[in-house]
Structure formats: C-alpha cells, structure tokens
Amino acid sequence: CKVSDMTEPNIKPQESGNRCDCRMASVSDGTTTVTFKAVDKPFELGIKPYTDKALFTMKHQKDEIRTGTYVTIQAFQQGIGTGACGPGIAQEYLYPSNQEYRLGFLISVETL
C-alpha cells in the first residue's frame, strides 16, 4: 500500500495505522528498498508521512504537513487513550514500565 494508506484521515490527526505481528516489511521509493525482518518474534510497524513530534502538534486535518516517510518499529503498543471517555486499557494489554523488553530485527537496503 502507499504511505498515505497507513494512517486514518481522522478529523484530529492521531496515532493510527499500527500493524501487529509483522515478521517482514519493506518500504520503497522505486529506487531504494529498505526491508525490516524480525529475528525471533514479530514486531509492530507504523509508517507515517510525518514525524511523531509533528503529529502531536496537529489540531485538524488541514494541519497535516507530509514531510517524508517515517517508520516506527516497536515490540508492542500498549494502547491509546486515557479512559476519560470510555474504558481504560484492559489488564492483559498493560506492559509494566519496570520490566526490560527486547526486540531484534534486521534492516537491509537494496538499491537498483
């Protein structure tokens, strides 16, 4: 899919498009392809056309400024929201902050 397909067109731009249980993912501009491969367990993948810092400052869709392709690989995503207008995060999806987590993946770059 295209990078623009990886995020949802919400009224207020927010984190979206996370992909779970990825074992391999590639990003290409037609000339260079970057591939990410899981080593021992799957990873979570996010690809956005702007940085997380820029996303935090966006108040409306019109504030979206696409500045490139930004890939985020993480072991897990705990959840989004505070429980202020709905349920909080279910116990089985909480990850203690006092525990060490490790994630291994390989990055390869191929140029035509």
Buried (B, 14 or more C-beta within 10 A) or exposed (E): EEBEEBBEEEEEBEBBBBEEEBEEBEBEEEEEBBBBBBEEEBBBBBBBBBBEEBBEEBEEEEEBEEEEBBBBBEBEBEEEEEEEEEEEBEEEEEEEEEEEEEBEBEEEEEEE
